[in-house]
Amino acid sequence: MYWFILFIAGVLEAGWLVSIQKSESFTNIPYVICGVLSMTLSLILFSVALKEIPINLAYLVWLAVGASAISIINHYFFNQALSVPQILSLCLIFIGVVGLKLFS
């Protein structure tokens, strides 16, 4: 359960980064609000996950999920191209996260 919470926290991390980018220097208020809410929820869920997951693993997974989610969001919603090496790298990140879960 805590790993799932950590995964959601990582996705929300990507959400606040995309929202802040789309806020156009904090002038587009709906994106600012979405960014602040995503940031707050991400940090709350991250802190909940720390109850059962060691901080070194939790931080690595949180960053990996967030970075991967940003790439996927940008590809599907903002037409940013993903090359084959980038897709393979995202797959390696996913394999690494699963490996951390399995062996911890």
N, C-alpha and C positions, 0 to 999 in steps of 0.2 A: 504494500500500500504506500509506503514512504517513497519508494522508487517512482511510482506513478505520480505522486505529489511533486516530486522533484522534476519529472518530465514536464508536467503542466507549468511549473515555475519557469523552466527553460523556454517554453513556447511563449509564455507571457513576457519574458525578457525580450524576445524578438518583437513582440507586439508593441512594447513601449519604445523600442528603438525606431521601428517603422513609423509609429505615430508621431514621435518627435521630429523625424525627418519630414513628414508630410504636414507638420504644423506650420511650416514656412516661418521659421524663427519665432515661434510662439504667437503668430498672428491669427492662425486658424483655430479658434477656441475649441471646437469639437474634438480635433485631433490632440490638442493639449490635454483636455479632460481624459480622453482615452489613454493617452500616454501616462498620465499621473496615476490613473486607476490600475493600468497594467503593471507599472513599476511597483506600486504598493502591494498588489496581490502577489507579484513575483517574489518580492522580498519576504512577505509573510509566509508563503508556501515554502520558500527556501529554508526559512528558519524552522518551520515545522518538520521538514525532512531531516534537518540536522539532529533531531531527537534520536534517530536510529541509524543514520548514515554518517560515517566519519567525514569530517569537513574537507579533507583533501580529495576524497572521491566525489563528494557532493559538489564541490566547486568545479571540478573537471567536467562532470556530467552536465551541470547547469550551463557552463560555457559552451560545451560541445552541442548540446541541444539548441541553445540560443543561436549559435552561429549557423548551424544547419538549417534551422527554421527560417532565419533571415534570408538565406540563399533560396530556399524553396518559395517563400512568400514573394520575394522579388521576381523570381522566375514566373510564377503563375499569375500574379496580380499586376506586376509592373513591367512585364515583357523583357526582363533582363535575361540574356542568353546564358545557358549553362553548357559548358563544353563537356566532352566525354571525360577528360581527366578530372574536371571538377565533380562530376557525378560519381566517378570512382572514388574520389577523395571523401565525398559525403558518405558513401557506402562504408569506407574504412572507419570513419568516425562512428557510424552506427555500430559496426562490428566491435569497435573498442568499447563503446558504452555497454553493449550487451556482455562483453567479456568482463568488464568491471563488475557488473551485476552478478554474473555467474560465479566469479571467483572471490567474492567478498563475503 
